[in-house]
Amino acid sequence: MSLVKMPLEDGGELLIESVDGQGSIPVGGSRVVQASQTVQKAMGNIRSAAQAVLDELRAMDQPPSKINVQFGIKVTGEANLAVAKSAGEANFNVTIEWNGVDKS
């Protein structure tokens, strides 16, 4: 098993099971990677990606009434957060709906 130890901005830390163990250091039977970013900083990067998707969809000539963006997050062996892959591709599931669309 590989673990990533990610610091929290308040001084605590979060242990997360990692997808792979590249660059990990054996510690008591487990492998642990020390992340260089805080959880908050890493999630900020993910939030920026989600915001970019939403901004593009909201900029449509007829913006959707409802937007749902889903993606998985994985912890890499380099102790970073990344959008999880599905079948070798970065995976975003986007659902958009329009209610009462203006047909003019």
N, C-alpha and C positions, 0 to 999 in steps of 0.2 A: 504494500500500500504506500502511496506517496501522499504527503500532506504539504500544503502551502500555509505558512504562517504569515498572515497579513496584518500589519499594524493598523490600529484605529486612531483617529485624530485625538481621542481623549486619553491616549496612552495605553489602552488595552490592546489585545490582539485577537485575531480570529483564525482558527485552524480550519482549512477547507480541504476536502479530499480532491486530489489532482487527477487529471485525465492521464497524464504520463509522468514519468519520473526523471526526465532529462535534467541534468544539472543538480540533482538532489543529493543530500548528504545523509548517510545512514545515522539514525539516532534511535537506539534501543529497539531494533527490529523494524522500525518504520523508516521511511525516507522523508526528510523535511527540507523544503526550500523556503528561504527567507525572501519574502516579496520586498521590492524596493519602494513600491507605492502603497499609500494607505488605501483601505477599502473605499473611502469617500472619493479619493482622486481617481481610482480605477473606475468606479461607478459613474463618475462625472464624464469620463470618455464614452462610456456606453450611453449615457443620457444624451450626449451630443449627437451620437449617431441616430438615436430614436427621434430626436428633435428635427434633424435634417430630413428624415423621411416624412414626418408630419408636416413640416413647413412646405415641402414640395407638393404634397397632396392638398393642403389648404390653399395653395396658390392656383389651383385649377380654375378655369373660367366659371364652372359651376362646382364649388367645393362640396364635398360629401357632407351629409348630415351626421354621419357616424364614421369614425376611423378606428380600427383595431389593429395594432402592430404587435406581433409576438415574435420573440426570438429567444433562443436558449443562450445561456452564458456558461462558458467553461473556464476553468483555471488551467493555464498551460504550464508546462514544465519550467518555463522561464518565470513563473510566478506572476503572470499577467492575466487579466480578465479579457476574454475574447468572445465574439459571437460564435456560438457552436456551429459546427459543420453538420450537414446532412448530405449524405451521398457525395462527399468531396466538395461541396459548394457551401459558401456562407448562406445561412438559412434565416430569412425573414418571412413570416407569414403575415400578409396584409389583407384585411377585409375592409372594404369601403361600401357604404350604403347611402343612397339618396332617398329622401322622403319628400314628396310633393315637388318633384323636379319641374322647373319652368320649361315648357316645351316650345317657347318662342325663339 
